[in-house]
Amino acid sequence: MRNLFLAAALLAFLTASPALAQQPPVSIYGGQVQPLGYVQCTSLGTATPITSTGSVCTGNIPAGAKYADIIFEAQSIRYRTDGVAPTSTVGMLMAAGTDKVFALNNFANMKFIQVTAGAVLDIEFFQ
């Protein structure tokens, strides 16, 4: 139900927003958004925010990012968006090979942890 509400809200916002001229728009849920950047996170043995840089996450959250399309690779991952650290047994579970679009005001509150070693996050940000 929550995902359906989020998808409907995202669709309403995206279809009402004018496309920016910097890059070609990308369609998500039938609306147009502008791609802003990409981050990949590995070594997720401890609760990790996507704002981590260096050996855990390459890249940074781009300024103006409103949406993130995250693909969960290789192993299952747990996440929380309230700033609290998930554990390998507590948090929202996402299976390997799935993806999810997040629309958040503060991506710094997102934290991820692998359920089993070898998990990878591929994250693309949009405005």
C-alpha positions as CSV (number, residue, x, y, z in Angstrom):
1,M,0.0,0.0,0.0
2,R,2.8,2.4,0.9
3,N,4.6,1.6,-2.4
4,L,1.4,2.3,-4.3
5,F,0.9,5.6,-2.6
6,L,4.6,6.6,-3.2
7,A,4.3,5.6,-6.9
8,A,1.1,7.6,-7.3
9,A,2.7,10.7,-5.6
10,L,5.8,10.4,-7.7
11,L,3.8,10.1,-10.9
12,A,1.8,13.1,-10.0
13,F,4.9,15.2,-9.3
14,L,6.8,14.0,-12.3
15,T,4.1,14.6,-14.8
16,A,3.6,18.2,-13.5
17,S,7.3,19.1,-13.6
18,P,8.9,20.6,-16.6
19,A,12.0,18.8,-18.0
20,L,15.3,20.5,-17.4
21,A,17.6,21.2,-20.4
22,Q,20.9,20.0,-18.9
23,Q,20.5,16.3,-19.8
24,P,17.8,14.3,-21.7
25,P,15.0,13.3,-19.4
26,V,14.5,9.7,-18.3
27,S,11.1,8.1,-17.7
28,I,10.3,6.6,-14.3
29,Y,6.7,5.6,-13.6
30,G,5.5,7.5,-16.7
31,G,7.0,10.8,-15.7
32,Q,10.1,12.6,-16.8
33,V,13.1,13.2,-14.5
34,Q,16.7,14.4,-15.0
35,P,19.6,12.1,-14.2
36,L,22.1,13.6,-11.8
37,G,24.6,11.0,-10.9
38,Y,25.6,7.5,-9.9
39,V,27.0,5.9,-6.7
40,Q,28.0,2.3,-6.1
41,C,28.4,0.9,-2.5
42,T,30.2,-2.3,-1.6
43,S,31.6,-3.7,1.7
44,L,28.3,-3.3,3.5
45,G,29.2,-5.4,6.6
46,T,28.2,-2.6,8.9
47,A,25.2,-0.2,8.6
48,T,26.3,2.2,5.9
49,P,24.8,5.5,4.7
50,I,25.0,6.2,1.0
51,T,26.9,9.4,2.0
52,S,29.9,7.2,2.8
53,T,32.9,7.8,0.5
54,G,36.1,6.0,-0.1
55,S,36.3,2.2,0.1
56,V,32.5,1.8,0.8
57,C,30.7,4.1,-1.7
58,T,32.1,5.7,-4.8
59,G,30.7,9.1,-5.6
60,N,28.4,11.4,-3.6
61,I,24.7,12.2,-3.5
62,P,24.3,15.0,-6.2
63,A,22.9,18.3,-5.1
64,G,19.2,18.6,-6.0
65,A,18.6,14.8,-5.9
66,K,14.9,14.0,-5.2
67,Y,14.8,10.4,-6.3
68,A,17.1,7.4,-6.1
69,D,16.7,4.2,-8.1
70,I,18.6,1.5,-6.2
71,I,19.4,-1.9,-7.5
72,F,20.3,-4.5,-4.9
73,E,23.0,-6.8,-6.4
74,A,24.5,-10.2,-5.5
75,Q,23.1,-10.6,-1.9
76,S,20.0,-9.4,0.1
77,I,20.2,-6.1,1.9
78,R,18.3,-4.5,4.8
79,Y,17.7,-0.8,4.9
80,R,16.1,1.9,7.0
81,T,15.3,5.5,6.0
82,D,14.7,7.0,9.4
83,G,18.4,7.4,10.3
84,V,18.5,4.3,12.6
85,A,21.1,1.7,11.7
86,P,19.6,-1.6,10.3
87,T,21.1,-4.9,11.3
88,S,21.4,-8.1,9.2
89,T,18.1,-9.2,10.8
90,V,16.2,-6.0,11.4
91,G,15.1,-3.5,8.8
92,M,13.4,-3.5,5.4
93,L,14.6,-6.6,3.5
94,M,15.3,-6.3,-0.2
95,A,16.3,-9.4,-2.2
96,A,19.2,-9.5,-4.5
97,G,18.3,-8.6,-8.1
98,T,15.5,-6.3,-7.1
99,D,15.3,-2.5,-7.3
100,K,13.3,0.3,-5.7
101,V,12.8,4.0,-6.3
102,F,13.0,6.2,-3.3
103,A,11.6,9.7,-3.1
104,L,13.2,11.3,0.0
105,N,14.0,14.8,1.3
106,N,17.1,13.5,3.1
107,F,19.0,10.7,1.5
108,A,21.6,11.0,4.3
109,N,19.1,9.2,6.6
110,M,19.2,6.0,4.5
111,K,21.4,3.2,5.9
112,F,22.1,-0.2,4.4
113,I,23.6,-3.4,5.6
114,Q,24.2,-6.7,3.8
115,V,22.4,-9.8,5.0
116,T,25.2,-12.0,3.6
117,A,28.7,-10.9,2.5
118,G,29.1,-9.7,-1.1
119,A,26.1,-7.3,-1.4
120,V,26.4,-4.3,-3.7
121,L,24.2,-1.3,-4.2
122,D,24.0,0.5,-7.6
123,I,22.3,3.9,-7.1
124,E,21.2,6.4,-9.7
125,F,20.0,9.8,-8.6
126,F,17.4,12.0,-10.4
127,Q,15.8,15.4,-10.0
